[in-house]
Structures are given as structure tokens and as C-alpha cells.
Amino acid sequence: MAKTRVLLLGSEGIGTIAALNLECGGQAHVTAVRRSNFQTVTDRGFEILDHGRLRNWRPSEVINAVPEVAHSGVSPFDYIVCTTKNIPDIGPPICDIIAPAPFAKRFAQNILSRISRIDAHEIAPGVIEQIDHDNLQIGAFGGLSQTPNIDLPRETIATILAKNPPERMIYPSMQKDVTKGNFLEHEVIIGEVIREAQGRGIATPILSTLYHLWACLQWGTQQGKAGTRQN
């Protein structure tokens, strides 16, 4: 029986662990799109530190650009797995790469949203470290709550905060991106919250200050990368 063909967009921490799980199941042929450090992975494969050590591992295929299935003779994919960061202010957006239409409108019946909490990171080129156990929440997360103005019990708030106490010294994802010189997801993490609040007449002075600080960092990163390309 032919294996299920999977196109993976974003083969870093979470994406590479997803590819590993799919390939280990023996029923998937994963084609991973890997732009950064492509040659390193092509030459040496991945080193996976995931409750053990796996060296020189590769998915079925590693490529450095999304294939033109319609015009190149490449066999169609059964699934497209997107694990890239959501950075709408730095193009091109993923929905333009896959098809010239927003995801929800173009693929209204076959999108499967998920939230992955596995604490997997690329700690060096081609070296993936997974610290926590897999925790994949799957469902439809597109809509706002249909029952607004509900007060959460204090116990619920305390339980959520206790999952990541300050003494654990957890680095936020954007802080890690700053240290790596990567672009930031400030538009979707902070900007969306601010815009929703503004639409309801709610002031967000602290978030707004943070948003503009992150925007300045984003601009600096963009200018730095542009200068590197020119040089």
C-alpha cells in the first residue's frame, strides 16, 4: 500500500519532531521544506535529542522550496502540515505560498487546527532538542467565544498561572527569537489582542507600549537581514 504523502512546511523544532513521529509510524512519506541550514541537514541529517539520541536522521525528502505540484510533475500531497511561525508583516504569508487565498476561505472543510506543547527547539543547526512530552490539542480554534462576558472562577485563573510559575524562568518564544536574530510574532501574539480590545473600547496601555517596542525590534531585525543580503 502506498504511503500517505505529507508536505511539511517548517522543519525546525516542532516540525521535525512531527516528521519523526510520522516517519516512525511507517505509513507516511514526509517531504520537509527546510530553508535555513538546508545544506547542513542534507549533508548530515538531523540529530534528535528526544528522550534519547538519534543521529543522522532524515525524513524521506528534504527540499529548500515549496514544490510547484501543478506544473512540475510532482505527485500531489495528501496532507500539508504547517509548523512555521505566523509573521504576517514579513512576507510571503503561508497562504500565499500554498494558494492565493486565505486558508479558512479556500479550505473551509479540511483545515485541522492544532496547538502543540512539546517544548521542542533547534538548539544548533540540525540539532533538535525536545524536553517535554508531546501534548497536541487538536480542534477548530477559528471563532471567538459565542458567550462573552463570562467571569472565570479564581481557581481556574490560579490553575492556569500555576502551570508556568515565575521561578521556572521560562523564556517566552519571542525572547528566544530575539536572541537568535529571528523575526517576531508580535502581530499575532500582541497586535491581535490590542486590535480586539480597541474594537471594544478597552484601553491597553501596557500591551500597546510592548507592541511598539516589539515593532521597533522587528524593524531592526528586518534592516539587519536586508543589509546582510546586500553585502
LINMOPE-V780634 format. One line per field, one symbol per residue. ss: DSSP state (H for helix, E for strand, L for the rest). phi: phi as a letter, one per 20 degrees, with the letter a starting at -180 (. if undefined). psi: psi as a letter, one per 30 degrees, with the letter a starting at -180 (. if undefined). A space follows every 50 residues. Layout:
# LINMOPE-V780634
ss = ???
phi = ???
psi = ???
This chain:
# LINMOPE-V780634
ss = LLLEEEEEELLLHHHHHHHHHHHHLLLEEEEEELLLLHHHHHHHLEEEEE LLEEEEELLLEEELLLLLHHHHLLLLLLEEEELLLLLLLLLLLHHHHHLL LLHHHHLLLLLLEEEELLLEEEEELLEEEELLLLLEEEELLLLLLLLLLL LLLHHHHHHHHHLLLHHHLLLLHHHHHHHHLLLLLHHHHHHHHHHHHHHL LLLLHHHHHHHHHHHHHHHHHHHHHHHHHHL
phi = .fffecdddoddfffffffffffffmdcdedeeceflgfffffdmedddc lqccdlecfgbccdbffeffcdnfffefcdddcefecfeceeffffffaf aggfffcfdcedebddccldbeebgmddddeeffbdddredfeffecfme effgfffffffffcfgfflfeffffffffemefdeffeedgffffffffd mdfcffffffgffffffffffffffffffff
psi = kklkkkkjjiibdeeeeeeeeeeffggkjkjkjjekheeeeeefaljkii hakjlhkklekklglkkiefffgkklkekkjjglljiffjlklefeeelh kkeeeehffgkjllkkifhkljfljgjkkkellkjjjkajgellkfilhk kkkeeeeeeeeffileffhkkleeeeeeffglllhfefeeeeeeeeeefg gkkieeeeeeeeeeeeeeeeeeeeeeeeee.
